[in-house]
């Protein structure tokens, strides 16, 4: 196997691991929201990232079931 092929596979694996980690940690939640908003709420402007995280935190605090902390 060539070194370039091995490095390409390693990079692909690292990107996959980063994507999974971000998903588990919720880091990609705002981008997921933007993607959804662009498809379903075209006429309305999306929340800013700061507004999104404030809203998400407020909703989690109001409905704490399913969280460990």
PDB file of N, CA, C, O and CB in Angstrom:
ATOM      1  N   UNK A   1       0.857  -1.170   0.000  1.00  0.00           N
ATOM      2  CA  UNK A   1       0.000   0.000   0.000  1.00  0.00           C
ATOM      3  C   UNK A   1       0.901   1.230   0.000  1.00  0.00           C
ATOM      4  O   UNK A   1       1.887   1.295   0.735  1.00  0.00           O
ATOM      5  CB  UNK A   1      -0.974   0.000   1.229  1.00  0.00           C
ATOM      6  N   UNK A   2       0.554   2.183  -0.819  1.00  0.00           N
ATOM      7  CA  UNK A   2       1.381   3.388  -0.898  1.00  0.00           C
ATOM      8  C   UNK A   2       1.142   4.279   0.310  1.00  0.00           C
ATOM      9  O   UNK A   2       0.103   4.204   0.965  1.00  0.00           O
ATOM     10  CB  UNK A   2       1.092   4.161  -2.194  1.00  0.00           C
ATOM     11  N   UNK A   3       2.107   5.107   0.584  1.00  0.00           N
ATOM     12  CA  UNK A   3       2.018   6.024   1.726  1.00  0.00           C
ATOM     13  C   UNK A   3       0.874   7.021   1.549  1.00  0.00           C
ATOM     14  O   UNK A   3       0.204   7.378   2.518  1.00  0.00           O
ATOM     15  CB  UNK A   3       3.343   6.776   1.911  1.00  0.00           C
ATOM     16  N   UNK A   4       0.649   7.474   0.300  1.00  0.00           N
ATOM     17  CA  UNK A   4      -0.444   8.424   0.051  1.00  0.00           C
ATOM     18  C   UNK A   4      -1.804   7.799   0.309  1.00  0.00           C
ATOM     19  O   UNK A   4      -2.695   8.456   0.847  1.00  0.00           O
ATOM     20  CB  UNK A   4      -0.383   8.940  -1.382  1.00  0.00           C
ATOM     21  N   UNK A   5      -1.973   6.547  -0.063  1.00  0.00           N
ATOM     22  CA  UNK A   5      -3.235   5.848   0.179  1.00  0.00           C
ATOM     23  C   UNK A   5      -3.460   5.681   1.679  1.00  0.00           C
ATOM     24  O   UNK A   5      -4.570   5.880   2.173  1.00  0.00           O
ATOM     25  CB  UNK A   5      -3.242   4.470  -0.526  1.00  0.00           C
ATOM     26  N   UNK A   6      -2.411   5.318   2.395  1.00  0.00           N
ATOM     27  CA  UNK A   6      -2.507   5.152   3.845  1.00  0.00           C
ATOM     28  C   UNK A   6      -2.843   6.473   4.528  1.00  0.00           C
ATOM     29  O   UNK A   6      -3.677   6.516   5.432  1.00  0.00           O
ATOM     30  CB  UNK A   6      -1.198   4.589   4.407  1.00  0.00           C
ATOM     31  N   UNK A   7      -2.193   7.548   4.093  1.00  0.00           N
ATOM     32  CA  UNK A   7      -2.473   8.863   4.686  1.00  0.00           C
ATOM     33  C   UNK A   7      -3.897   9.317   4.364  1.00  0.00           C
ATOM     34  O   UNK A   7      -4.573   9.908   5.206  1.00  0.00           O
ATOM     35  CB  UNK A   7      -1.459   9.909   4.178  1.00  0.00           C
ATOM     36  N   UNK A   8      -4.345   9.038   3.146  1.00  0.00           N
ATOM     37  CA  UNK A   8      -5.712   9.389   2.771  1.00  0.00           C
ATOM     38  C   UNK A   8      -6.729   8.669   3.634  1.00  0.00           C
ATOM     39  O   UNK A   8      -7.714   9.262   4.073  1.00  0.00           O
ATOM     40  CB  UNK A   8      -5.957   9.069   1.310  1.00  0.00           C
ATOM     41  N   UNK A   9      -6.489   7.389   3.878  1.00  0.00           N
ATOM     42  CA  UNK A   9      -7.398   6.621   4.741  1.00  0.00           C
ATOM     43  C   UNK A   9      -7.359   7.131   6.182  1.00  0.00           C
ATOM     44  O   UNK A   9      -8.391   7.197   6.849  1.00  0.00           O
ATOM     45  CB  UNK A   9      -7.035   5.128   4.705  1.00  0.00           C
ATOM     46  N   UNK A  10      -6.176   7.486   6.655  1.00  0.00           N
ATOM     47  CA  UNK A  10      -6.041   8.014   8.018  1.00  0.00           C
ATOM     48  C   UNK A  10      -6.783   9.346   8.148  1.00  0.00           C
ATOM     49  O   UNK A  10      -7.450   9.589   9.154  1.00  0.00           O
ATOM     50  CB  UNK A  10      -4.544   8.194   8.389  1.00  0.00           C
ATOM     51  N   UNK A  11      -6.670  10.208   7.133  1.00  0.00           N
ATOM     52  CA  UNK A  11      -7.384  11.490   7.180  1.00  0.00           C
ATOM     53  C   UNK A  11      -8.897  11.268   7.174  1.00  0.00           C
ATOM     54  O   UNK A  11      -9.631  11.925   7.913  1.00  0.00           O
ATOM     55  CB  UNK A  11      -6.974  12.382   5.986  1.00  0.00           C
ATOM     56  N   UNK A  12      -9.354  10.340   6.339  1.00  0.00           N
ATOM     57  CA  UNK A  12     -10.789  10.048   6.270  1.00  0.00           C
ATOM     58  C   UNK A  12     -11.284   9.513   7.612  1.00  0.00           C
ATOM     59  O   UNK A  12     -12.356   9.901   8.076  1.00  0.00           O
ATOM     60  CB  UNK A  12     -11.086   9.029   5.141  1.00  0.00           C
ATOM     61  N   UNK A  13     -10.520   8.637   8.228  1.00  0.00           N
ATOM     62  CA  UNK A  13     -10.891   8.096   9.535  1.00  0.00           C
ATOM     63  C   UNK A  13     -10.916   9.202  10.595  1.00  0.00           C
ATOM     64  O   UNK A  13     -11.812   9.231  11.439  1.00  0.00           O
ATOM     65  CB  UNK A  13      -9.911   6.981   9.950  1.00  0.00           C
ATOM     66  N   UNK A  14      -9.940  10.105  10.553  1.00  0.00           N
ATOM     67  CA  UNK A  14      -9.891  11.204  11.520  1.00  0.00           C
ATOM     68  C   UNK A  14     -11.081  12.145  11.343  1.00  0.00           C
ATOM     69  O   UNK A  14     -11.660  12.603  12.328  1.00  0.00           O
ATOM     70  CB  UNK A  14      -8.576  11.986  11.377  1.00  0.00           C
ATOM     71  N   UNK A  15     -11.450  12.436  10.093  1.00  0.00           N
ATOM     72  CA  UNK A  15     -12.626  13.289   9.855  1.00  0.00           C
ATOM     73  C   UNK A  15     -13.892  12.614  10.367  1.00  0.00           C
ATOM     74  O   UNK A  15     -14.758  13.268  10.948  1.00  0.00           O
ATOM     75  CB  UNK A  15     -12.770  13.612   8.352  1.00  0.00           C
ATOM     76  N   UNK A  16     -13.998  11.318  10.151  1.00  0.00           N
ATOM     77  CA  UNK A  16     -15.162  10.579  10.644  1.00  0.00           C
ATOM     78  C   UNK A  16     -15.237  10.595  12.158  1.00  0.00           C
ATOM     79  O   UNK A  16     -16.312  10.772  12.730  1.00  0.00           O
ATOM     80  CB  UNK A  16     -15.127   9.147  10.148  1.00  0.00           C
ATOM     81  N   UNK A  17     -14.096  10.408  12.807  1.00  0.00           N
ATOM     82  CA  UNK A  17     -14.058  10.441  14.270  1.00  0.00           C
ATOM     83  C   UNK A  17     -14.422  11.835  14.789  1.00  0.00           C
ATOM     84  O   UNK A  17     -15.150  11.955  15.774  1.00  0.00           O
ATOM     85  CB  UNK A  17     -12.662  10.027  14.784  1.00  0.00           C
ATOM     86  N   UNK A  18     -13.925  12.878  14.142  1.00  0.00           N
ATOM     87  CA  UNK A  18     -14.246  14.251  14.552  1.00  0.00           C
ATOM     88  C   UNK A  18     -15.733  14.528  14.377  1.00  0.00           C
ATOM     89  O   UNK A  18     -16.354  15.147  15.241  1.00  0.00           O
ATOM     90  CB  UNK A  18     -13.419  15.268  13.742  1.00  0.00           C
ATOM     91  N   UNK A  19     -16.314  14.069  13.256  1.00  0.00           N
ATOM     92  CA  UNK A  19     -17.741  14.258  13.006  1.00  0.00           C
ATOM     93  C   UNK A  19     -18.551  13.567  14.102  1.00  0.00           C
ATOM     94  O   UNK A  19     -19.501  14.148  14.627  1.00  0.00           O
ATOM     95  CB  UNK A  19     -18.134  13.712  11.608  1.00  0.00           C
ATOM     96  N   UNK A  20     -18.186  12.334  14.451  1.00  0.00           N
ATOM     97  CA  UNK A  20     -18.894  11.587  15.491  1.00  0.00           C
ATOM     98  C   UNK A  20     -18.776  12.289  16.841  1.00  0.00           C
ATOM     99  O   UNK A  20     -19.769  12.430  17.555  1.00  0.00           O
ATOM    100  CB  UNK A  20     -18.348  10.156  15.590  1.00  0.00           C
ATOM    101  N   UNK A  21     -17.577  12.725  17.193  1.00  0.00           N
ATOM    102  CA  UNK A  21     -17.356  13.403  18.461  1.00  0.00           C
ATOM    103  C   UNK A  21     -18.183  14.685  18.557  1.00  0.00           C
ATOM    104  O   UNK A  21     -18.801  14.958  19.586  1.00  0.00           O
ATOM    105  CB  UNK A  21     -15.873  13.719  18.638  1.00  0.00           C
ATOM    106  N   UNK A  22     -18.190  15.469  17.473  1.00  0.00           N
ATOM    107  CA  UNK A  22     -18.973  16.704  17.463  1.00  0.00           C
ATOM    108  C   UNK A  22     -20.462  16.409  17.605  1.00  0.00           C
ATOM    109  O   UNK A  22     -21.180  17.155  18.271  1.00  0.00           O
ATOM    110  CB  UNK A  22     -18.713  17.492  16.174  1.00  0.00           C
ATOM    111  N   UNK A  23     -20.925  15.343  16.992  1.00  0.00           N
ATOM    112  CA  UNK A  23     -22.328  14.968  17.104  1.00  0.00           C
ATOM    113  C   UNK A  23     -22.697  14.568  18.517  1.00  0.00           C
ATOM    114  O   UNK A  23     -23.746  14.967  19.025  1.00  0.00           O
ATOM    115  CB  UNK A  23     -22.643  13.841  16.157  1.00  0.00           C
ATOM    116  N   UNK A  24     -21.845  13.784  19.156  1.00  0.00           N
ATOM    117  CA  UNK A  24     -22.095  13.346  20.527  1.00  0.00           C
ATOM    118  C   UNK A  24     -22.070  14.534  21.481  1.00  0.00           C
ATOM    119  O   UNK A  24     -22.886  14.611  22.400  1.00  0.00           O
ATOM    120  CB  UNK A  24     -21.057  12.296  20.957  1.00  0.00           C
ATOM    121  N   UNK A  25     -21.151  15.445  21.272  1.00  0.00           N
ATOM    122  CA  UNK A  25     -21.018  16.601  22.151  1.00  0.00           C
ATOM    123  C   UNK A  25     -22.015  17.713  21.821  1.00  0.00           C
ATOM    124  O   UNK A  25     -22.163  18.654  22.601  1.00  0.00           O
ATOM    125  CB  UNK A  25     -19.612  17.142  22.070  1.00  0.00           C
ATOM    126  N   UNK A  26     -22.689  17.620  20.698  1.00  0.00           N
ATOM    127  CA  UNK A  26     -23.676  18.627  20.333  1.00  0.00           C
ATOM    128  C   UNK A  26     -23.095  19.850  19.658  1.00  0.00           C
ATOM    129  O   UNK A  26     -23.797  20.841  19.457  1.00  0.00           O
ATOM    130  CB  UNK A  26     -24.414  19.050  21.536  1.00  0.00           C
ATOM    131  N   UNK A  27     -21.824  19.795  19.306  1.00  0.00           N
ATOM    132  CA  UNK A  27     -21.164  20.956  18.717  1.00  0.00           C
ATOM    133  C   UNK A  27     -21.748  21.328  17.355  1.00  0.00           C
ATOM    134  O   UNK A  27     -21.733  22.497  16.969  1.00  0.00           O
ATOM    135  CB  UNK A  27     -19.679  20.689  18.581  1.00  0.00           C
ATOM    136  N   UNK A  28     -22.256  20.349  16.638  1.00  0.00           N
ATOM    137  CA  UNK A  28     -22.801  20.626  15.309  1.00  0.00           C
ATOM    138  C   UNK A  28     -24.298  20.944  15.343  1.00  0.00           C
ATOM    139  O   UNK A  28     -24.935  20.992  14.291  1.00  0.00           O
ATOM    140  CB  UNK A  28     -22.554  19.443  14.396  1.00  0.00           C
ATOM    141  N   UNK A  29     -24.863  21.159  16.516  1.00  0.00           N
ATOM    142  CA  UNK A  29     -26.299  21.412  16.639  1.00  0.00           C
ATOM    143  C   UNK A  29     -26.721  22.686  15.904  1.00  0.00           C
ATOM    144  O   UNK A  29     -27.778  22.705  15.273  1.00  0.00           O
ATOM    145  CB  UNK A  29     -26.687  21.512  18.111  1.00  0.00           C
ATOM    146  N   UNK A  30     -25.930  23.732  15.973  1.00  0.00           N
ATOM    147  CA  UNK A  30     -26.311  24.972  15.308  1.00  0.00           C
ATOM    148  C   UNK A  30     -26.317  24.798  13.796  1.00  0.00           C
ATOM    149  O   UNK A  30     -27.215  25.298  13.120  1.00  0.00           O
ATOM    150  CB  UNK A  30     -25.366  26.104  15.704  1.00  0.00           C
ATOM    151  N   UNK A  31     -25.322  24.093  13.258  1.00  0.00           N
ATOM    152  CA  UNK A  31     -25.301  23.855  11.811  1.00  0.00           C
ATOM    153  C   UNK A  31     -26.480  22.990  11.393  1.00  0.00           C
ATOM    154  O   UNK A  31     -27.069  23.215  10.335  1.00  0.00           O
ATOM    155  CB  UNK A  31     -23.980  23.188  11.390  1.00  0.00           C
ATOM    156  N   UNK A  32     -26.827  22.011  12.205  1.00  0.00           N
ATOM    157  CA  UNK A  32     -28.000  21.177  11.923  1.00  0.00           C
ATOM    158  C   UNK A  32     -29.260  22.032  11.925  1.00  0.00           C
ATOM    159  O   UNK A  32     -30.129  21.865  11.068  1.00  0.00           O
ATOM    160  CB  UNK A  32     -28.124  20.032  12.960  1.00  0.00           C
ATOM    161  N   UNK A  33     -29.360  22.947  12.885  1.00  0.00           N
ATOM    162  CA  UNK A  33     -30.494  23.871  12.935  1.00  0.00           C
ATOM    163  C   UNK A  33     -30.554  24.729  11.675  1.00  0.00           C
ATOM    164  O   UNK A  33     -31.623  24.893  11.087  1.00  0.00           O
ATOM    165  CB  UNK A  33     -30.402  24.767  14.178  1.00  0.00           C
ATOM    166  N   UNK A  34     -29.408  25.280  11.256  1.00  0.00           N
ATOM    167  CA  UNK A  34     -29.379  26.119  10.059  1.00  0.00           C
ATOM    168  C   UNK A  34     -29.810  25.338   8.814  1.00  0.00           C
ATOM    169  O   UNK A  34     -30.549  25.855   7.976  1.00  0.00           O
ATOM    170  CB  UNK A  34     -27.976  26.695   9.855  1.00  0.00           C
ATOM    171  N   UNK A  35     -29.346  24.100   8.701  1.00  0.00           N
ATOM    172  CA  UNK A  35     -29.730  23.262   7.561  1.00  0.00           C
ATOM    173  C   UNK A  35     -31.234  23.023   7.560  1.00  0.00           C
ATOM    174  O   UNK A  35     -31.882  23.133   6.519  1.00  0.00           O
ATOM    175  CB  UNK A  35     -28.976  21.917   7.594  1.00  0.00           C
ATOM    176  N   UNK A  36     -31.788  22.697   8.717  1.00  0.00           N
ATOM    177  CA  UNK A  36     -33.226  22.462   8.835  1.00  0.00           C
ATOM    178  C   UNK A  36     -34.005  23.746   8.533  1.00  0.00           C
ATOM    179  O   UNK A  36     -34.995  23.723   7.801  1.00  0.00           O
ATOM    180  CB  UNK A  36     -33.574  21.940  10.249  1.00  0.00           C
ATOM    181  N   UNK A  37     -33.555  24.851   9.095  1.00  0.00           N
ATOM    182  CA  UNK A  37     -34.240  26.130   8.924  1.00  0.00           C
ATOM    183  C   UNK A  37     -34.274  26.539   7.451  1.00  0.00           C
ATOM    184  O   UNK A  37     -35.291  27.035   6.965  1.00  0.00           O
ATOM    185  CB  UNK A  37     -33.554  27.220   9.760  1.00  0.00           C
ATOM    186  N   UNK A  38     -33.181  26.336   6.756  1.00  0.00           N
ATOM    187  CA  UNK A  38     -33.109  26.702   5.339  1.00  0.00           C
ATOM    188  C   UNK A  38     -34.103  25.905   4.498  1.00  0.00           C
ATOM    189  O   UNK A  38     -34.594  26.400   3.483  1.00  0.00           O
ATOM    190  CB  UNK A  38     -31.694  26.485   4.810  1.00  0.00           C
ATOM    191  N   UNK A  39     -34.401  24.683   4.911  1.00  0.00           N
ATOM    192  CA  UNK A  39     -35.325  23.838   4.161  1.00  0.00           C
ATOM    193  C   UNK A  39     -36.788  24.097   4.521  1.00  0.00           C
ATOM    194  O   UNK A  39     -37.664  23.967   3.666  1.00  0.00           O
ATOM    195  CB  UNK A  39     -34.995  22.386   4.400  1.00  0.00           C
ATOM    196  N   UNK A  40     -37.060  24.457   5.762  1.00  0.00           N
ATOM    197  CA  UNK A  40     -38.452  24.507   6.223  1.00  0.00           C
ATOM    198  C   UNK A  40     -38.984  25.892   6.568  1.00  0.00           C
ATOM    199  O   UNK A  40     -40.200  26.081   6.611  1.00  0.00           O
ATOM    200  CB  UNK A  40     -38.592  23.650   7.407  1.00  0.00           C
ATOM    201  N   UNK A  41     -38.130  26.845   6.809  1.00  0.00           N
ATOM    202  CA  UNK A  41     -38.566  28.183   7.230  1.00  0.00           C
ATOM    203  C   UNK A  41     -37.902  29.252   6.369  1.00  0.00           C
ATOM    204  O   UNK A  41     -37.246  30.157   6.887  1.00  0.00           O
ATOM    205  CB  UNK A  41     -38.239  28.421   8.724  1.00  0.00           C
ATOM    206  N   UNK A  42     -38.070  29.147   5.090  1.00  0.00           N
ATOM    207  CA  UNK A  42     -37.360  29.998   4.135  1.00  0.00           C
ATOM    208  C   UNK A  42     -37.674  31.482   4.316  1.00  0.00           C
ATOM    209  O   UNK A  42     -36.793  32.323   4.137  1.00  0.00           O
ATOM    210  CB  UNK A  42     -37.703  29.580   2.725  1.00  0.00           C
ATOM    211  N   UNK A  43     -38.902  31.809   4.666  1.00  0.00           N
ATOM    212  CA  UNK A  43     -39.316  33.212   4.757  1.00  0.00           C
ATOM    213  C   UNK A  43     -38.823  33.905   6.026  1.00  0.00           C
ATOM    214  O   UNK A  43     -38.827  35.134   6.093  1.00  0.00           O
ATOM    215  CB  UNK A  43     -40.818  33.302   4.692  1.00  0.00           C
ATOM    216  N   UNK A  44     -38.402  33.145   7.024  1.00  0.00           N
ATOM    217  CA  UNK A  44     -37.980  33.724   8.305  1.00  0.00           C
ATOM    218  C   UNK A  44     -36.459  33.696   8.416  1.00  0.00           C
ATOM    219  O   UNK A  44     -35.825  32.740   7.970  1.00  0.00           O
ATOM    220  CB  UNK A  44     -38.622  32.961   9.492  1.00  0.00           C
ATOM    221  N   UNK A  45     -35.869  34.729   9.003  1.00  0.00           N
ATOM    222  CA  UNK A  45     -34.418  34.674   9.232  1.00  0.00           C
ATOM    223  C   UNK A  45     -34.114  33.705  10.375  1.00  0.00           C
ATOM    224  O   UNK A  45     -34.900  33.620  11.319  1.00  0.00           O
ATOM    225  CB  UNK A  45     -33.851  36.093   9.554  1.00  0.00           C
ATOM    226  N   UNK A  46     -33.009  32.978  10.319  1.00  0.00           N
ATOM    227  CA  UNK A  46     -32.673  32.057  11.409  1.00  0.00           C
ATOM    228  C   UNK A  46     -32.177  32.818  12.634  1.00  0.00           C
ATOM    229  O   UNK A  46     -31.773  33.977  12.547  1.00  0.00           O
ATOM    230  CB  UNK A  46     -31.610  31.048  10.951  1.00  0.00           C
ATOM    231  N   UNK A  47     -32.218  32.141  13.767  1.00  0.00           N
ATOM    232  CA  UNK A  47     -31.659  32.715  14.986  1.00  0.00           C
ATOM    233  C   UNK A  47     -30.146  32.841  14.812  1.00  0.00           C
ATOM    234  O   UNK A  47     -29.523  32.078  14.074  1.00  0.00           O
ATOM    235  CB  UNK A  47     -32.012  31.842  16.238  1.00  0.00           C
ATOM    236  N   UNK A  48     -29.583  33.805  15.498  1.00  0.00           N
ATOM    237  CA  UNK A  48     -28.124  33.885  15.532  1.00  0.00           C
ATOM    238  C   UNK A  48     -27.621  32.700  16.348  1.00  0.00           C
ATOM    239  O   UNK A  48     -28.398  32.045  17.041  1.00  0.00           O
ATOM    240  CB  UNK A  48     -27.629  35.254  16.141  1.00  0.00           C
ATOM    241  N   UNK A  49     -26.340  32.431  16.265  1.00  0.00           N
ATOM    242  CA  UNK A  49     -25.797  31.308  17.033  1.00  0.00           C
ATOM    243  C   UNK A  49     -25.992  31.530  18.529  1.00  0.00           C
ATOM    244  O   UNK A  49     -26.306  30.598  19.269  1.00  0.00           O
ATOM    245  CB  UNK A  49     -24.306  31.110  16.719  1.00  0.00           C
ATOM    246  N   UNK A  50     -25.804  32.762  18.960  1.00  0.00           N
ATOM    247  CA  UNK A  50     -26.002  33.070  20.389  1.00  0.00           C
ATOM    248  C   UNK A  50     -27.449  32.847  20.799  1.00  0.00           C
ATOM    249  O   UNK A  50     -27.701  32.263  21.853  1.00  0.00           O
ATOM    250  CB  UNK A  50     -25.592  34.522  20.693  1.00  0.00           C
ATOM    251  N   UNK A  51     -28.407  33.296  19.992  1.00  0.00           N
ATOM    252  CA  UNK A  51     -29.826  33.086  20.281  1.00  0.00           C
ATOM    253  C   UNK A  51     -30.165  31.597  20.294  1.00  0.00           C
ATOM    254  O   UNK A  51     -30.930  31.132  21.139  1.00  0.00           O
ATOM    255  CB  UNK A  51     -30.698  33.819  19.246  1.00  0.00           C
ATOM    256  N   UNK A  52     -29.585  30.854  19.344  1.00  0.00           N
ATOM    257  CA  UNK A  52     -29.839  29.418  19.261  1.00  0.00           C
ATOM    258  C   UNK A  52     -29.421  28.713  20.547  1.00  0.00           C
ATOM    259  O   UNK A  52     -30.198  27.951  21.123  1.00  0.00           O
ATOM    260  CB  UNK A  52     -29.100  28.813  18.065  1.00  0.00           C
ATOM    261  N   UNK A  53     -28.189  28.970  20.998  1.00  0.00           N
ATOM    262  CA  UNK A  53     -27.700  28.276  22.200  1.00  0.00           C
ATOM    263  C   UNK A  53     -28.473  28.708  23.448  1.00  0.00           C
ATOM    264  O   UNK A  53     -28.706  27.890  24.338  1.00  0.00           O
ATOM    265  CB  UNK A  53     -26.197  28.545  22.397  1.00  0.00           C
ATOM    266  N   UNK A  54     -28.871  29.971  23.527  1.00  0.00           N
ATOM    267  CA  UNK A  54     -29.680  30.427  24.661  1.00  0.00           C
ATOM    268  C   UNK A  54     -31.031  29.700  24.659  1.00  0.00           C
ATOM    269  O   UNK A  54     -31.482  29.222  25.699  1.00  0.00           O
ATOM    270  CB  UNK A  54     -29.889  31.973  24.606  1.00  0.00           C
ATOM    271  N   UNK A  55     -31.670  29.619  23.492  1.00  0.00           N
ATOM    272  CA  UNK A  55     -32.953  28.942  23.363  1.00  0.00           C
ATOM    273  C   UNK A  55     -32.821  27.458  23.709  1.00  0.00           C
ATOM    274  O   UNK A  55     -33.663  26.905  24.416  1.00  0.00           O
ATOM    275  CB  UNK A  55     -33.505  29.111  21.942  1.00  0.00           C
ATOM    276  N   UNK A  56     -31.780  26.827  23.218  1.00  0.00           N
ATOM    277  CA  UNK A  56     -31.557  25.395  23.486  1.00  0.00           C
ATOM    278  C   UNK A  56     -31.367  25.155  24.977  1.00  0.00           C
ATOM    279  O   UNK A  56     -31.947  24.222  25.532  1.00  0.00           O
ATOM    280  CB  UNK A  56     -30.326  24.876  22.705  1.00  0.00           C
ATOM    281  N   UNK A  57     -30.567  25.982  25.626  1.00  0.00           N
ATOM    282  CA  UNK A  57     -30.340  25.852  27.064  1.00  0.00           C
ATOM    283  C   UNK A  57     -31.624  26.080  27.847  1.00  0.00           C
ATOM    284  O   UNK A  57     -31.925  25.336  28.780  1.00  0.00           O
ATOM    285  CB  UNK A  57     -29.266  26.835  27.523  1.00  0.00           C
ATOM    286  N   UNK A  58     -32.384  27.112  27.470  1.00  0.00           N
ATOM    287  CA  UNK A  58     -33.648  27.390  28.153  1.00  0.00           C
ATOM    288  C   UNK A  58     -34.624  26.219  28.022  1.00  0.00           C
ATOM    289  O   UNK A  58     -35.291  25.853  28.990  1.00  0.00           O
ATOM    290  CB  UNK A  58     -34.283  28.666  27.590  1.00  0.00           C
ATOM    291  N   UNK A  59     -34.707  25.631  26.819  1.00  0.00           N
ATOM    292  CA  UNK A  59     -35.603  24.486  26.622  1.00  0.00           C
ATOM    293  C   UNK A  59     -35.137  23.280  27.427  1.00  0.00           C
ATOM    294  O   UNK A  59     -35.970  22.556  27.971  1.00  0.00           O
ATOM    295  CB  UNK A  59     -35.688  24.122  25.134  1.00  0.00           C
ATOM    296  N   UNK A  60     -33.848  23.046  27.518  1.00  0.00           N
ATOM    297  CA  UNK A  60     -33.339  21.930  28.310  1.00  0.00           C
ATOM    298  C   UNK A  60     -33.594  22.140  29.798  1.00  0.00           C
ATOM    299  O   UNK A  60     -33.922  21.195  30.516  1.00  0.00           O
ATOM    300  CB  UNK A  60     -31.848  21.742  28.058  1.00  0.00           C
ATOM    301  N   UNK A  61     -33.442  23.376  30.257  1.00  0.00           N
ATOM    302  CA  UNK A  61     -33.720  23.662  31.667  1.00  0.00           C
ATOM    303  C   UNK A  61     -35.187  23.510  31.997  1.00  0.00           C
ATOM    304  O   UNK A  61     -35.530  23.071  33.095  1.00  0.00           O
ATOM    305  CB  UNK A  61     -33.264  25.060  32.019  1.00  0.00           C
ATOM    306  N   UNK A  62     -36.065  23.864  31.066  1.00  0.00           N
ATOM    307  CA  UNK A  62     -37.495  23.747  31.296  1.00  0.00           C
ATOM    308  C   UNK A  62     -37.978  22.299  31.210  1.00  0.00           C
ATOM    309  O   UNK A  62     -38.998  21.956  31.807  1.00  0.00           O
ATOM    310  CB  UNK A  62     -38.247  24.601  30.299  1.00  0.00           C
ATOM    311  N   UNK A  63     -37.268  21.456  30.486  1.00  0.00           N
ATOM    312  CA  UNK A  63     -37.638  20.046  30.298  1.00  0.00           C
ATOM    313  C   UNK A  63     -36.422  19.174  30.564  1.00  0.00           C
ATOM    314  O   UNK A  63     -35.809  18.680  29.618  1.00  0.00           O
ATOM    315  CB  UNK A  63     -38.191  19.792  28.862  1.00  0.00           C
ATOM    316  N   UNK A  64     -36.053  18.970  31.838  1.00  0.00           N
ATOM    317  CA  UNK A  64     -34.784  18.300  32.143  1.00  0.00           C
ATOM    318  C   UNK A  64     -34.765  16.781  31.948  1.00  0.00           C
ATOM    319  O   UNK A  64     -33.703  16.176  32.092  1.00  0.00           O
ATOM    320  CB  UNK A  64     -34.419  18.593  33.538  1.00  0.00           C
ATOM    321  N   UNK A  65     -35.890  16.143  31.627  1.00  0.00           N
ATOM    322  CA  UNK A  65     -35.860  14.687  31.492  1.00  0.00           C
ATOM    323  C   UNK A  65     -34.917  14.244  30.384  1.00  0.00           C
ATOM    324  O   UNK A  65     -34.768  14.924  29.369  1.00  0.00           O
ATOM    325  CB  UNK A  65     -37.257  14.155  31.221  1.00  0.00           C
ATOM    326  N   UNK A  66     -34.295  13.119  30.588  1.00  0.00           N
ATOM    327  CA  UNK A  66     -33.390  12.590  29.580  1.00  0.00           C
ATOM    328  C   UNK A  66     -31.973  13.142  29.678  1.00  0.00           C
ATOM    329  O   UNK A  66     -31.127  12.802  28.851  1.00  0.00           O
ATOM    330  CB  UNK A  66     -33.935  12.874  28.226  1.00  0.00           C
ATOM    331  N   UNK A  67     -31.696  13.983  30.665  1.00  0.00           N
ATOM    332  CA  UNK A  67     -30.336  14.508  30.837  1.00  0.00           C
ATOM    333  C   UNK A  67     -29.737  13.934  32.104  1.00  0.00           C
ATOM    334  O   UNK A  67     -30.456  13.647  33.061  1.00  0.00           O
ATOM    335  CB  UNK A  67     -30.332  16.060  30.888  1.00  0.00           C
ATOM    336  N   UNK A  68     -28.464  13.770  32.117  1.00  0.00           N
ATOM    337  CA  UNK A  68     -27.810  13.201  33.294  1.00  0.00           C
ATOM    338  C   UNK A  68     -27.521  14.249  34.371  1.00  0.00           C
ATOM    339  O   UNK A  68     -27.387  13.912  35.547  1.00  0.00           O
ATOM    340  CB  UNK A  68     -26.519  12.522  32.885  1.00  0.00           C
ATOM    341  N   UNK A  69     -27.425  15.514  33.969  1.00  0.00           N
ATOM    342  CA  UNK A  69     -26.993  16.543  34.933  1.00  0.00           C
ATOM    343  C   UNK A  69     -27.970  17.700  34.988  1.00  0.00           C
ATOM    344  O   UNK A  69     -27.761  18.649  35.744  1.00  0.00           O
ATOM    345  CB  UNK A  69     -25.602  17.063  34.576  1.00  0.00           C
TER     346      UNK A  69
END
